[in-house]
Amino acid sequence: MNDIYTLGAWRVKDGRHDDFIAAWKELGSIFTAIGGPSGKGTLIQSTSDPALFYSFGPWRSLDDVAAMRTNPRAQAGIQKLRELCVEASPGTFRVVAEAG
């Protein structure tokens, strides 16, 4: 089980949804190139509020997340996402329980 995940809540500007999705995919490529995530990232969009997106993905360690957060390419990619949003809340989380 992966214990560490990044998760972002994103409220995207009107008319910029496709741009946001493309920029998120580009960021995923950057993360892969810098050897970051330990698995596949996921982007989901609210069915009742199409401007609301969440992204999440597993990481090997907090050190890997810290390295990503100081990587200039990764930060430029995250900044590109932020510029397409009216609200952005990326963060780092750990698994504390699972069900099922």
Number of C-alpha atoms within 10 A of each C-alpha: 5 13 14 21 22 18 19 17 17 22 21 24 17 11 10 12 19 10 15 21 18 12 18 20 16 17 20 19 14 19 18 14 12 14 12 21 22 16 12 11 18 14 15 13 16 10 9 7 9 13 18 19 20 17 16 19 19 23 22 15 17 16 11 16 20 12 15 19 13 10 14 11 16 22 15 13 19 18 13 17 21 19 13 21 19 12 13 19 11 15 12 16 14 14 10 7 6 5 3 2
